[in-house]
Amino acid sequence: MTDKELMIEAITLSEQCKPVADWIPRVGAVIAVDGVIISQGQRGDGDSDDHAEKVALKGVANRKQLPDATVYTTLEPCTKEVRSDGENCCTELIKDAKVKKVFIGILDPNQGVRGKGLWELQSRGVEVELFQPELAKEIMVVNGKFIKVHETLGIRITNVKAGQKITTRDKGVFEIEGTFLNPPGDDVFALVNIGGQWWPQHAVRSTAPGRWSATVHLGGCGPCTLCIVRANELGVGLIRYYQKIGAQNQKRRGRVKEAVRECGLEDEEAFLRSLGSDYPGIEMGKLPKGLELLDQVDVFVENPPS
């Protein structure tokens, strides 16, 4: 069989996949030596999420053939960054098998992989080529839903549910946690809405493959909405300015506190409380311009146990 015929065979395998969710790709892989197929596989369905390359490599009867073999896979092999078991990722499995060459149908739209799988293989001496353009278009059609999902970050809040009562830590601190499909950058922030006012919070940070967290400060008790947003240039400017004003207010409060002590006021704390919060809310009925809502959840904040 020719290279093109083997590529078509891999695409046919991908078409047989039945993913249980849109974020799961349809992938087929064929392994051949001198045009003769020695193994093939497709992405697992349901409870089995074995990747096509892994299935195909596992099915090779005589592994001594692998150094002379070519892998034809419809999707860029995954990397350590997106697998909980990094050593079990497809790039590692292909490298360990000492495969001679890999043909890749399309690059993975997952931002944690895109281009990295190809580069990782090339850097280890594996020859890499792409499928012919007309065949790559067929793969994109087969994986239309998968590609659309991965054009977004796919961020979800998972540690709290709508209507849940939550308790904050010391000084009203709460940790939001969740999952993502594509790693968030420094333009993704937590945001809190209380009583129609918005309080920008810290940027979201990756904590593990596919996991993120963000620290928020909740001033009091009652209903509030926890939001995760992505900011464009205008939105980033708004949040950075808000943080700057908050920092300036804290410095002023420190100077005022020193002056109050020097004056010897009897009720120092009451006077400082009268100054109001260092972080006033942004009064807007809708989400401020420049911010795109990625996910949100309405919760009720309770007093921490005494």
DAPEKA-V622929 format. One record per residue. N is the residue number from 1. RES is the residue in one letter. PHI is phi in degrees with one decimal (none if undefined). PSI is psi in degrees with one decimal (NA if undefined). BURIAL is # if it has 9 or more other ideal C-beta (glycine too) atoms within 8 Angstrom, else .. Layout:
BEGIN
n:N res:RES phi:PHI psi:PSI burial:BURIAL
n:N res:RES phi:PHI psi:PSI burial:BURIAL
END
This chain:
BEGIN
n:1 res:M phi:none psi:146.8 burial:.
n:2 res:T phi:-81.1 psi:167.8 burial:.
n:3 res:D phi:-56.7 psi:-43.9 burial:.
n:4 res:K phi:-63.1 psi:-41.7 burial:.
n:5 res:E phi:-63.9 psi:-36.6 burial:.
n:6 res:L phi:-70.9 psi:-36.2 burial:#
n:7 res:M phi:-62.5 psi:-44.0 burial:#
n:8 res:I phi:-62.8 psi:-38.2 burial:#
n:9 res:E phi:-62.0 psi:-40.1 burial:#
n:10 res:A phi:-65.3 psi:-39.7 burial:#
n:11 res:I phi:-64.6 psi:-40.9 burial:#
n:12 res:T phi:-59.4 psi:-40.8 burial:#
n:13 res:L phi:-63.3 psi:-40.9 burial:#
n:14 res:S phi:-63.8 psi:-35.0 burial:#
n:15 res:E phi:-66.9 psi:-19.9 burial:#
n:16 res:Q phi:-84.5 psi:-9.4 burial:.
n:17 res:C phi:-68.5 psi:147.0 burial:#
n:18 res:K phi:-129.8 psi:75.4 burial:.
n:19 res:P phi:-63.2 psi:145.5 burial:#
n:20 res:V phi:-87.3 psi:-6.6 burial:.
n:21 res:A phi:-148.6 psi:153.6 burial:.
n:22 res:D phi:-63.9 psi:-26.7 burial:.
n:23 res:W phi:-78.9 psi:-4.6 burial:.
n:24 res:I phi:-94.6 psi:127.7 burial:#
n:25 res:P phi:-80.7 psi:162.8 burial:#
n:26 res:R phi:-100.8 psi:115.2 burial:#
n:27 res:V phi:-132.4 psi:136.8 burial:#
n:28 res:G phi:-125.3 psi:146.8 burial:#
n:29 res:A phi:-139.4 psi:139.0 burial:#
n:30 res:V phi:-127.9 psi:137.7 burial:#
n:31 res:I phi:-116.8 psi:128.0 burial:#
n:32 res:A phi:-137.4 psi:153.1 burial:#
n:33 res:V phi:-125.2 psi:118.8 burial:#
n:34 res:D phi:53.4 psi:40.3 burial:.
n:35 res:G phi:82.3 psi:0.5 burial:.
n:36 res:V phi:-105.8 psi:124.6 burial:.
n:37 res:I phi:-69.9 psi:126.5 burial:#
n:38 res:I phi:-108.2 psi:-13.4 burial:#
n:39 res:S phi:-171.6 psi:161.3 burial:#
n:40 res:Q phi:-156.8 psi:163.4 burial:#
n:41 res:G phi:-164.1 psi:166.9 burial:#
n:42 res:Q phi:-140.3 psi:160.9 burial:#
n:43 res:R phi:-59.7 psi:135.1 burial:#
n:44 res:G phi:-67.2 psi:155.0 burial:#
n:45 res:D phi:-112.2 psi:161.2 burial:.
n:46 res:G phi:62.2 psi:-129.1 burial:.
n:47 res:D phi:-69.5 psi:-23.9 burial:.
n:48 res:S phi:-92.9 psi:120.7 burial:.
n:49 res:D phi:-113.7 psi:24.1 burial:.
n:50 res:D phi:-56.4 psi:133.6 burial:.
n:51 res:H phi:-76.3 psi:154.0 burial:#
n:52 res:A phi:-58.6 psi:-42.0 burial:#
n:53 res:E phi:-64.0 psi:-40.7 burial:#
n:54 res:K phi:-62.5 psi:-44.6 burial:#
n:55 res:V phi:-61.5 psi:-44.8 burial:#
n:56 res:A phi:-65.3 psi:-44.1 burial:#
n:57 res:L phi:-63.6 psi:-39.5 burial:#
n:58 res:K phi:-64.9 psi:-27.9 burial:.
n:59 res:G phi:-84.7 psi:-2.2 burial:#
n:60 res:V phi:-71.9 psi:119.9 burial:#
n:61 res:A phi:-72.1 psi:-43.8 burial:.
n:62 res:N phi:-114.9 psi:97.9 burial:.
n:63 res:R phi:-69.8 psi:-12.2 burial:.
n:64 res:K phi:-67.0 psi:-16.0 burial:.
n:65 res:Q phi:-79.3 psi:-18.4 burial:#
n:66 res:L phi:-60.5 psi:-38.3 burial:#
n:67 res:P phi:-61.0 psi:-17.2 burial:.
n:68 res:D phi:-105.0 psi:6.0 burial:.
n:69 res:A phi:-95.4 psi:158.9 burial:#
n:70 res:T phi:-121.4 psi:133.9 burial:#
n:71 res:V phi:-101.2 psi:130.5 burial:#
n:72 res:Y phi:-112.9 psi:106.6 burial:#
n:73 res:T phi:-123.5 psi:137.9 burial:#
n:74 res:T phi:-75.8 psi:-16.3 burial:#
n:75 res:L phi:-132.0 psi:142.8 burial:#
n:76 res:E phi:-50.6 psi:129.9 burial:#
n:77 res:P phi:-59.2 psi:141.7 burial:#
n:78 res:C phi:-72.9 psi:162.9 burial:#
n:79 res:T phi:-118.8 psi:173.9 burial:#
n:80 res:K phi:-59.9 psi:-30.7 burial:#
n:81 res:E phi:-61.4 psi:-24.7 burial:#
n:82 res:V phi:-114.0 psi:9.9 burial:#
n:83 res:R phi:-119.1 psi:132.6 burial:#
n:84 res:S phi:-63.9 psi:-31.9 burial:.
n:85 res:D phi:-107.2 psi:87.9 burial:.
n:86 res:G phi:-56.8 psi:-36.8 burial:#
n:87 res:E phi:-70.4 psi:-10.8 burial:.
n:88 res:N phi:-100.0 psi:8.7 burial:.
n:89 res:C phi:-73.7 psi:159.4 burial:#
n:90 res:C phi:-67.1 psi:-35.4 burial:#
n:91 res:T phi:-63.1 psi:-39.6 burial:#
n:92 res:E phi:-67.0 psi:-42.8 burial:#
n:93 res:L phi:-63.5 psi:-40.1 burial:#
n:94 res:I phi:-67.6 psi:-42.2 burial:#
n:95 res:K phi:-64.8 psi:-43.3 burial:#
n:96 res:D phi:-64.0 psi:-30.6 burial:.
n:97 res:A phi:-77.8 psi:-10.0 burial:#
n:98 res:K phi:58.4 psi:38.5 burial:.
n:99 res:V phi:-63.8 psi:142.8 burial:#
n:100 res:K phi:-73.8 psi:-43.9 burial:#
n:101 res:K phi:-148.1 psi:150.9 burial:#
n:102 res:V phi:-133.9 psi:129.5 burial:#
n:103 res:F phi:-100.7 psi:129.5 burial:#
n:104 res:I phi:-113.2 psi:129.6 burial:#
n:105 res:G phi:-68.5 psi:-62.1 burial:#
n:106 res:I phi:-138.9 psi:155.9 burial:#
n:107 res:L phi:-71.6 psi:148.3 burial:#
n:108 res:D phi:-70.5 psi:126.9 burial:#
n:109 res:P phi:-69.8 psi:-14.4 burial:#
n:110 res:N phi:-62.5 psi:121.1 burial:#
n:111 res:Q phi:-64.1 psi:-19.7 burial:.
n:112 res:G phi:-76.2 psi:-13.3 burial:#
n:113 res:V phi:-115.8 psi:-41.7 burial:#
n:114 res:R phi:-41.5 psi:111.7 burial:#
n:115 res:G phi:86.6 psi:-24.9 burial:.
n:116 res:K phi:-71.9 psi:-36.9 burial:#
n:117 res:G phi:-64.3 psi:-44.3 burial:#
n:118 res:L phi:-61.6 psi:-47.3 burial:#
n:119 res:W phi:-64.3 psi:-40.7 burial:.
n:120 res:E phi:-61.4 psi:-42.0 burial:#
n:121 res:L phi:-66.6 psi:-46.0 burial:#
n:122 res:Q phi:-61.5 psi:-39.2 burial:#
n:123 res:S phi:-66.6 psi:-19.7 burial:.
n:124 res:R phi:-100.2 psi:14.6 burial:.
n:125 res:G phi:86.3 psi:10.0 burial:.
n:126 res:V phi:-85.9 psi:130.5 burial:#
n:127 res:E phi:-70.0 psi:135.0 burial:.
n:128 res:V phi:-131.2 psi:131.4 burial:#
n:129 res:E phi:-134.6 psi:160.0 burial:.
n:130 res:L phi:-99.5 psi:151.5 burial:.
n:131 res:F phi:-59.3 psi:159.9 burial:#
n:132 res:Q phi:-62.2 psi:145.4 burial:.
n:133 res:P phi:-52.4 psi:-41.2 burial:.
n:134 res:E phi:-67.6 psi:-30.5 burial:.
n:135 res:L phi:-76.6 psi:-35.4 burial:#
n:136 res:A phi:-61.2 psi:-37.2 burial:#
n:137 res:K phi:-63.2 psi:-37.8 burial:.
n:138 res:E phi:-62.8 psi:-41.5 burial:#
n:139 res:I phi:-64.5 psi:-38.6 burial:#
n:140 res:M phi:-65.5 psi:-35.9 burial:#
n:141 res:V phi:-66.6 psi:-45.5 burial:.
n:142 res:V phi:-60.4 psi:-34.3 burial:#
n:143 res:N phi:-107.4 psi:30.1 burial:#
n:144 res:G phi:-55.8 psi:-47.3 burial:.
n:145 res:K phi:-65.9 psi:-41.6 burial:.
n:146 res:F phi:-61.1 psi:-45.1 burial:#
n:147 res:I phi:-64.6 psi:-41.9 burial:#
n:148 res:K phi:-61.5 psi:-43.1 burial:.
n:149 res:V phi:-60.2 psi:-42.8 burial:#
n:150 res:H phi:-82.0 psi:0.7 burial:#
n:151 res:E phi:-76.0 psi:-12.5 burial:.
n:152 res:T phi:-108.5 psi:173.3 burial:.
n:153 res:L phi:-77.9 psi:-23.8 burial:#
n:154 res:G phi:64.3 psi:35.2 burial:#
n:155 res:I phi:-78.0 psi:135.8 burial:#
n:156 res:R phi:-136.6 psi:139.8 burial:.
n:157 res:I phi:-83.9 psi:125.9 burial:#
n:158 res:T phi:-121.9 psi:-16.2 burial:.
n:159 res:N phi:-90.3 psi:-3.5 burial:.
n:160 res:V phi:-138.5 psi:151.1 burial:#
n:161 res:K phi:-117.9 psi:162.0 burial:.
n:162 res:A phi:-56.8 psi:130.3 burial:.
n:163 res:G phi:83.7 psi:-1.8 burial:.
n:164 res:Q phi:-70.2 psi:144.1 burial:#
n:165 res:K phi:-90.0 psi:128.9 burial:.
n:166 res:I phi:-122.3 psi:154.7 burial:#
n:167 res:T phi:-120.8 psi:131.5 burial:.
n:168 res:T phi:-86.5 psi:164.6 burial:#
n:169 res:R phi:-85.6 psi:-164.7 burial:.
n:170 res:D phi:-55.5 psi:135.2 burial:.
n:171 res:K phi:63.2 psi:29.8 burial:.
n:172 res:G phi:73.8 psi:23.1 burial:#
n:173 res:V phi:-86.0 psi:137.5 burial:#
n:174 res:F phi:-139.5 psi:145.3 burial:#
n:175 res:E phi:-107.4 psi:117.0 burial:#
n:176 res:I phi:-88.9 psi:139.2 burial:#
n:177 res:E phi:-133.5 psi:157.0 burial:#
n:178 res:G phi:-174.2 psi:-164.8 burial:#
n:179 res:T phi:-121.9 psi:162.2 burial:#
n:180 res:F phi:-145.3 psi:157.4 burial:#
n:181 res:L phi:-92.7 psi:-39.6 burial:#
n:182 res:N phi:-122.0 psi:137.0 burial:#
n:183 res:P phi:-58.5 psi:130.7 burial:#
n:184 res:P phi:-72.4 psi:144.6 burial:#
n:185 res:G phi:-94.3 psi:-168.7 burial:.
n:186 res:D phi:-80.0 psi:10.2 burial:.
n:187 res:D phi:-102.8 psi:11.5 burial:#
n:188 res:V phi:-112.1 psi:124.0 burial:#
n:189 res:F phi:-129.2 psi:158.7 burial:#
n:190 res:A phi:-87.4 psi:151.4 burial:#
n:191 res:L phi:-145.4 psi:139.9 burial:#
n:192 res:V phi:-120.0 psi:133.9 burial:#
n:193 res:N phi:-115.1 psi:122.6 burial:#
n:194 res:I phi:-132.4 psi:118.7 burial:#
n:195 res:G phi:59.8 psi:34.9 burial:.
n:196 res:G phi:82.1 psi:6.8 burial:.
n:197 res:Q phi:-116.1 psi:147.9 burial:#
n:198 res:W phi:-109.5 psi:136.7 burial:#
n:199 res:W phi:-123.1 psi:104.9 burial:#
n:200 res:P phi:-62.2 psi:143.6 burial:#
n:201 res:Q phi:-122.7 psi:-159.3 burial:#
n:202 res:H phi:-76.3 psi:162.1 burial:#
n:203 res:A phi:-70.4 psi:150.6 burial:#
n:204 res:V phi:-72.1 psi:143.4 burial:#
n:205 res:R phi:-128.5 psi:141.9 burial:.
n:206 res:S phi:-75.0 psi:135.4 burial:#
n:207 res:T phi:-114.8 psi:-21.6 burial:.
n:208 res:A phi:-166.9 psi:167.9 burial:.
n:209 res:P phi:-54.1 psi:118.4 burial:.
n:210 res:G phi:78.6 psi:6.6 burial:.
n:211 res:R phi:-124.5 psi:147.6 burial:#
n:212 res:W phi:-142.0 psi:165.8 burial:#
n:213 res:S phi:-149.5 psi:161.6 burial:#
n:214 res:A phi:-151.1 psi:135.2 burial:#
n:215 res:T phi:-89.7 psi:130.0 burial:#
n:216 res:V phi:-125.0 psi:152.8 burial:#
n:217 res:H phi:-114.3 psi:118.6 burial:#
n:218 res:L phi:-108.4 psi:116.9 burial:#
n:219 res:G phi:-67.2 psi:-28.6 burial:.
n:220 res:G phi:-156.1 psi:-159.6 burial:.
n:221 res:C phi:-103.6 psi:161.3 burial:.
n:222 res:G phi:120.3 psi:-174.1 burial:.
n:223 res:P phi:-72.3 psi:143.3 burial:.
n:224 res:C phi:-155.7 psi:163.8 burial:#
n:225 res:T phi:-117.3 psi:124.4 burial:#
n:226 res:L phi:-94.0 psi:126.1 burial:#
n:227 res:C phi:-125.7 psi:150.4 burial:#
n:228 res:I phi:-119.4 psi:126.8 burial:#
n:229 res:V phi:-129.7 psi:155.5 burial:#
n:230 res:R phi:-111.1 psi:133.1 burial:#
n:231 res:A phi:-107.4 psi:136.8 burial:#
n:232 res:N phi:-85.6 psi:-168.6 burial:#
n:233 res:E phi:-58.5 psi:-41.1 burial:.
n:234 res:L phi:-64.7 psi:-44.6 burial:#
n:235 res:G phi:-64.9 psi:-41.8 burial:#
n:236 res:V phi:-62.2 psi:-41.1 burial:#
n:237 res:G phi:-61.1 psi:-40.9 burial:#
n:238 res:L phi:-62.8 psi:-47.5 burial:#
n:239 res:I phi:-66.5 psi:-42.8 burial:#
n:240 res:R phi:-64.1 psi:-38.3 burial:.
n:241 res:Y phi:-66.6 psi:-41.9 burial:.
n:242 res:Y phi:-59.8 psi:-44.6 burial:#
n:243 res:Q phi:-63.7 psi:-36.3 burial:#
n:244 res:K phi:-64.6 psi:-44.6 burial:.
n:245 res:I phi:-63.1 psi:-41.5 burial:.
n:246 res:G phi:-60.5 psi:-43.4 burial:#
n:247 res:A phi:-64.6 psi:-40.5 burial:.
n:248 res:Q phi:-63.8 psi:-40.9 burial:.
n:249 res:N phi:-62.2 psi:-38.9 burial:#
n:250 res:Q phi:-65.2 psi:-40.0 burial:#
n:251 res:K phi:-63.9 psi:-42.2 burial:.
n:252 res:R phi:-63.2 psi:-41.4 burial:.
n:253 res:R phi:-61.3 psi:-38.5 burial:#
n:254 res:G phi:-62.5 psi:-42.5 burial:.
n:255 res:R phi:-67.8 psi:-39.7 burial:.
n:256 res:V phi:-63.5 psi:-40.8 burial:#
n:257 res:K phi:-61.2 psi:-41.0 burial:#
n:258 res:E phi:-64.3 psi:-42.1 burial:.
n:259 res:A phi:-65.5 psi:-39.7 burial:.
n:260 res:V phi:-62.4 psi:-41.9 burial:#
n:261 res:R phi:-64.2 psi:-39.4 burial:.
n:262 res:E phi:-65.0 psi:-33.2 burial:.
n:263 res:C phi:-77.3 psi:-18.8 burial:.
n:264 res:G phi:73.5 psi:34.2 burial:.
n:265 res:L phi:-63.0 psi:140.5 burial:.
n:266 res:E phi:-69.5 psi:-44.1 burial:.
n:267 res:D phi:-109.1 psi:75.1 burial:.
n:268 res:E phi:-62.2 psi:-45.9 burial:#
n:269 res:E phi:-62.6 psi:-39.9 burial:.
n:270 res:A phi:-63.9 psi:-39.3 burial:.
n:271 res:F phi:-65.3 psi:-42.6 burial:#
n:272 res:L phi:-65.9 psi:-37.2 burial:#
n:273 res:R phi:-64.6 psi:-30.7 burial:.
n:274 res:S phi:-67.6 psi:-16.1 burial:.
n:275 res:L phi:-75.1 psi:-15.0 burial:.
n:276 res:G phi:84.8 psi:-174.5 burial:.
n:277 res:S phi:-79.5 psi:148.3 burial:.
n:278 res:D phi:-71.6 psi:-19.3 burial:.
n:279 res:Y phi:-123.5 psi:79.7 burial:#
n:280 res:P phi:-67.3 psi:146.1 burial:.
n:281 res:G phi:-72.8 psi:152.8 burial:#
n:282 res:I phi:-87.0 psi:114.4 burial:#
n:283 res:E phi:-83.7 psi:100.9 burial:.
n:284 res:M phi:-147.9 psi:133.8 burial:#
n:285 res:G phi:-67.4 psi:-36.1 burial:.
n:286 res:K phi:-110.6 psi:170.1 burial:.
n:287 res:L phi:-58.8 psi:129.8 burial:#
n:288 res:P phi:-54.0 psi:147.4 burial:#
n:289 res:K phi:-61.8 psi:148.0 burial:.
n:290 res:G phi:92.7 psi:-3.1 burial:#
n:291 res:L phi:-119.5 psi:130.8 burial:#
n:292 res:E phi:-108.3 psi:123.8 burial:.
n:293 res:L phi:-73.1 psi:126.8 burial:#
n:294 res:L phi:-101.9 psi:-40.3 burial:#
n:295 res:D phi:-163.8 psi:155.8 burial:#
n:296 res:Q phi:-153.4 psi:159.0 burial:#
n:297 res:V phi:-150.5 psi:135.7 burial:#
n:298 res:D phi:-89.9 psi:128.5 burial:.
n:299 res:V phi:-133.3 psi:172.8 burial:#
n:300 res:F phi:-123.7 psi:122.2 burial:#
n:301 res:V phi:-89.4 psi:126.2 burial:#
n:302 res:E phi:-106.4 psi:160.6 burial:.
n:303 res:N phi:-66.4 psi:139.7 burial:.
n:304 res:P phi:-66.3 psi:150.8 burial:.
n:305 res:P phi:-62.4 psi:140.0 burial:.
n:306 res:S phi:-81.2 psi:NA burial:.
END
